[in-house]
């Protein structure tokens, strides 16, 4: 009976009878994923390192995140229509080799990074609680190992473990968010540091770009969960609404905390300042559950990327391997302290790949993949030279652009346009050769 609960569907299609998840369930899932230590980072850093006012910090990060979430919602359609995982579908958009040996490794590394950041942040929270309650900070490594192992095991179970866990956690997750706002708003209103500083357009645009980079990578993974959607519209709408509302709440909490306490981890700050044991318990549970919920998603999508690279190992083995690697990387704390630089480094490859995927699916394929194209997935879909050229071109552009003009977002637009021009010329040349023949 227990084995029936395990998701064994890998690169094959999800049967129609299993597509039962509504837009509301997707919205709740994405909303629940949002307020966590990893997602607090950039809104908080916009205040702490960028020197932006609270309003400017919210505006810059919300714009960047919303633009990314619109594209992420668009790329849920292959999953909901075809019942196939994202990285597998990428073979049709990028070519088999570029998908398996470049896009999927990038996606796996990105998921590993965010899994580790969440685990490290959750460990800090537990350490803070033990120091307050027991008078002694618990050791980092055993806690991080235990958390990572638990989340990895749950990810092996599959999509329904993620979905059911979120439903179970939802009341406490919502209570935790409301409690954090209740505690932060009065402190913010009396905080001297809440005064407006000089506006910096370059910093504003930098954080638009960084936030866009952080979330646009989801275009190569959003189909993984919408394979179980009742319809394409329900999957896309649910993911979009949940992501946007969830990020807005997350950004407000992070910015209030950064303004009042000058830190990027609201959980630790509020627990350290708590005057009631009940506040400590609720915030501690919320911190751990929010970390578990988002890391179930990170491990789930990351394991599918790994499966696309090594399809012969099967879904459960790929999830187990991903979990082992994620557990080890969760012990490396500089992943949190160097977050801004790491996210910017990811942008060099994430942005060009994401731009090509969106251009190919939305414009070239017109949001549709035919059954004839799907049959090609089991063969070696050739990688077009324009995809490789666009990837290299986009990486160079990202490196050369100054921070003041939002290099992440601008590089996306430039690479998107470059790819479409190249694709158009490629198609014209092919038509010309056919006529000549």
DAWORA-V200751 format. One line per field, one symbol per residue. psi: psi as a letter, one per 20 degrees, with the letter a starting at -180 (. if undefined). burial: + if it has 24 or more other ideal C-beta (glycine too) atoms within 12 Angstrom, else -. A space follows every 50 residues. Layout:
psi = ???
burial = ???
This chain:
psi = ghhhipoiodirqpqhiinjprhhggggghghhgnrhgihgghghhgghi jqrgghgggghggggggghghghhjighghhikqqghghhhhhiqgghgg jfgghggggghgghggggggghghghggghhggijppqqgghgggggggg hgghhhgaghggghgghhigghggggghggghhhghhghjphiiqprppo hghghghggghgghhiiihjihighjhjqhrgghgggggggggggghggg gggghgghggikrjnhggghghiqiphhgggghggggghhggghhggghg hhhhghhhgmhiirghghhgggggghgghiinhihghkgghgghghhhhg ggghggggggghggilkpprhhhhhihianpqpqhhggghggghgggghh pqhikmhggghgggggggghghhghghggghghggh.
burial = ------+-+++-++----+-+++-++++++++++++++++++++++++++ ++++++++++++++++++++++++++++++++++++++++++++++-+++ -++++++++++++++++++++++++++++--+-------+--++++++++ +++++++++++++-++--++-+++-++-+++-++--++----++------ --++++++++++++++++++++++++++++-+-+++++++++++++++++ +++++++++++-++++++++++-+----++-+++++++++++++++++++ +++++++++++---++-++++++++++-++++--++--++-+++++++++ ++++++++++++-++---+---++--+---+-++-++++++++++-++-- +-+--+++++++++++-+++-++--------------
